[in-house]
Amino acid sequence: MSDERFEIPKEMRSMAEASFEQARKTFEKFLANAEATAGSIEERGATVRAGAKDISAKAIAYAEKNVQASLDYAQSLLHAKDLPEVMRLHSEYVTTQMRALAEQASEMGQIMGKAAIEAAQPKH
């Protein structure tokens, strides 16, 4: 067995870096929107502040989960033995993250919808 380690080709490294950059930008936009929504909801009263806290807590949980997934992916790339394995790992990561982001967006929409309905209800 050779002591040479598999080296990721420049093109693959560029593709991975572009994917990470796109994911980072998408996540930053998601957080900014979540914060803006939470801020506008918080202005509507105590009942809604609880909903804003739910939104913030969920956004933080998503951030943690997504960062951990990215770290796990990066670590798996370090152990890739060849280009087909790198491509397989990349495909699995992208598929899993797209599914997770869709689920997170759906859950966040439900939380924000619930908060908006509660905010619109007349106070007794």
Contacts in CASP RR format, 6 or more apart in sequence:
PFRMAT RR
TARGET T0000
AUTHOR 0000-0000-0000
METHOD contacts of the structure
MODEL  1
MSDERFEIPKEMRSMAEASFEQARKTFEKFLANAEATAGSIEERGATVRA
GAKDISAKAIAYAEKNVQASLDYAQSLLHAKDLPEVMRLHSEYVTTQMRA
LAEQASEMGQIMGKAAIEAAQPKH
6 80 0 8 1.000
6 81 0 8 1.000
6 82 0 8 1.000
8 16 0 8 1.000
8 77 0 8 1.000
8 80 0 8 1.000
8 86 0 8 1.000
9 83 0 8 1.000
12 83 0 8 1.000
12 86 0 8 1.000
15 90 0 8 1.000
16 77 0 8 1.000
16 90 0 8 1.000
19 90 0 8 1.000
19 94 0 8 1.000
20 70 0 8 1.000
23 66 0 8 1.000
23 70 0 8 1.000
23 97 0 8 1.000
26 101 0 8 1.000
27 63 0 8 1.000
27 66 0 8 1.000
30 59 0 8 1.000
30 62 0 8 1.000
30 104 0 8 1.000
30 105 0 8 1.000
31 59 0 8 1.000
31 63 0 8 1.000
34 55 0 8 1.000
34 56 0 8 1.000
34 59 0 8 1.000
34 108 0 8 1.000
35 56 0 8 1.000
35 59 0 8 1.000
37 55 0 8 1.000
37 112 0 8 1.000
38 52 0 8 1.000
38 55 0 8 1.000
38 56 0 8 1.000
38 59 0 8 1.000
39 52 0 8 1.000
41 48 0 8 1.000
41 49 0 8 1.000
41 51 0 8 1.000
41 52 0 8 1.000
41 55 0 8 1.000
41 112 0 8 1.000
41 115 0 8 1.000
41 116 0 8 1.000
41 119 0 8 1.000
42 48 0 8 1.000
42 49 0 8 1.000
42 52 0 8 1.000
44 119 0 8 1.000
45 119 0 8 1.000
47 118 0 8 1.000
47 119 0 8 1.000
47 121 0 8 1.000
47 123 0 8 1.000
48 115 0 8 1.000
48 118 0 8 1.000
48 119 0 8 1.000
51 111 0 8 1.000
51 114 0 8 1.000
51 115 0 8 1.000
51 118 0 8 1.000
52 115 0 8 1.000
54 111 0 8 1.000
54 115 0 8 1.000
55 108 0 8 1.000
55 111 0 8 1.000
55 112 0 8 1.000
55 115 0 8 1.000
58 107 0 8 1.000
58 108 0 8 1.000
58 111 0 8 1.000
59 108 0 8 1.000
62 104 0 8 1.000
62 108 0 8 1.000
65 100 0 8 1.000
66 97 0 8 1.000
66 100 0 8 1.000
66 101 0 8 1.000
69 93 0 8 1.000
69 96 0 8 1.000
69 97 0 8 1.000
69 100 0 8 1.000
73 89 0 8 1.000
73 93 0 8 1.000
76 89 0 8 1.000
76 93 0 8 1.000
77 86 0 8 1.000
77 89 0 8 1.000
77 90 0 8 1.000
80 86 0 8 1.000
80 89 0 8 1.000
END
